[in-house]
Amino acid sequence: MSCNWGTELWDQFDNLEKHTSWGIDFLERYTKFIRERADIEMNYAKQIRSLSKKYHPKRSREDESRYTWCLAFAATLRQLNELSIQREEVAENLNSQIVCELTRYTQELKAERKTHFQDGRRAQQHIESSWKQLESSKRRFERDCKEAERAQHLSDRIDLDSKTEGEKRCSLKAHQTAQQKKEVAEESRKDYVTTLNQFNQDQHQHYHTLVPVIYQRIQDMEERRIERICEAMRVSAEAERKVLPVVSRCLDAMMDAAEGIQPRMDTRQVVEVYKSGFDPPGDVDFEDYSATMRRSISESSYLDNRTEGRRHSRKLWPFIRKNKPPPPPPTSPSPGGVANSTQSPPPACREPITQRLNDLMTSGSRTRKQCLRSLKRGLSLKLGSGPADCSHLPPEQRRKKLQSRINNINEEIQREREQRDALMKMRDVYERSPQMGDVSSLEPRLEETKVSLKKLEEELRRNQAWLTEVDSGQSVNCGFESQTTTPGSSSLKQLDNRSPASRESPDGSYTEDHSAELHFKSRSSEFDDDFDDEEPLPSIGTCKSLYPFQGQNEGTLSMVEGELLSVVEEDKGDGWTRVRRNLDEEGYVPTSYIKVFLDSSAKGFVQSSRLV
């Protein structure tokens, strides 16, 4: 079957015009479809990237780099971000290779179609004009023939009826008129023949030359439009297929990350992190309290009086604890976690400890416990967070801390040695070629490097000695002693180091026998147990973190910028506020790092969050 529009559809000009117009509308609709699909791909990529960024840790945490399930989740988020990049690439390819090209091509196609159909209309108008001329000459020829025939009939009838001279003259006139009409009819016939021949030529040219050429151009235009749609669909599928290998690799990486999770290794990591290294407690020895019944009445009275005196002294010195040191907050409100912040908060002022003691003596039971916490906090901030040998830590944690410190010192020593070697090489070059530099200018730097190396080596030997002490087990039995070196109990250690005759409590009373000292320790332990077993403090408001804070010391709480926390204790003047997160994490944060809300609406918000 022939597929030439010029021969098969020679009489379907209007239908072809409608069909090509519908084809251009379809092309514009398909372009709009690709544009909307590219927008969907771009929005999907943005949402995936936002999701990955939202759940990706905003700061480096040691816990998340230690466990395999945290590492697997982090790897999944990275691959998800890579997937978003691929979706963006698909959207960009659709926009650049299809939408832009089809939009430009649509404008060209409209202009070409307009030109072809204008040529078709001109050809149609020309053949219609030729047909009208033919019809006009035909009607004129028909009219002239009828008039000539009537004139001839009239002339013949007059010739038959003419007998007189006047009638003969009328017959001659009628004969002349008939002859003229006959000549006019003959001219009309010639004009009609000429017009007919011209119309036949025009019609032949129209339907056999002009129309096939014009319709063939329209057909070619339509075929190019269809091919362009086919190419656009192919490019769309190719843009999707192009990213499939990368997407497949991302999915494979996600599978590998999931398969890399090792529960047994993670549980061993928990042991490595929280193992203290202490031996389990042994059997409790029997204490014979019946021995006190054999004492004399005077001795018992004397001891009772001393015990009563110690009770009063315990009120004046309530933060002495030997069995359980308080969690020391950091020594400064500007931790390393704020190094990345754009601005540093103002330093916090600290309230004198004497004012805390006055508050302690004049407040109620619950407020007195809050003052005790604040008092211990202030003392720990003044005395420091722990000794240099890390003896306040459990053996296992102490070993890890010392080992980490040794590794850092070794790295610094290696850097200093490399710098020293470089300076020595430079000195040799200056000695061989004095014009390149002055040798004496390097001596201060070399001396500084040697001094730094000497200090680092001494620090290394000291830490190695402490690590050897931990490995040999010499400090395992000194856990109780190491705890007494914390700031809250340093005074007790000084008291224990004295002779029995010179031991003195903070209020000036003396302890001459071990039984009285044990009695004092038991009373202090009872007070500490009451202090530790109390109910958690209710929240008195909320706070919003203004800066990120990395709580590296025990007793502090890490937070990120913009985080909402519950306030359980206001700042007592030392620059620290006690906060709580999710009812199970509690600690101190710098007051200058947060904005506190203590109004009724904030309290209602905290209460609702606690109910949840």
Summary of the structure (lengths in Angstrom):
residues: 612
radius of gyration: 53.3
end to end distance: 78.2
largest distance: 199.3
contacts: 1726
relative contact order: 0.08
helix: 71%
strand: 5%
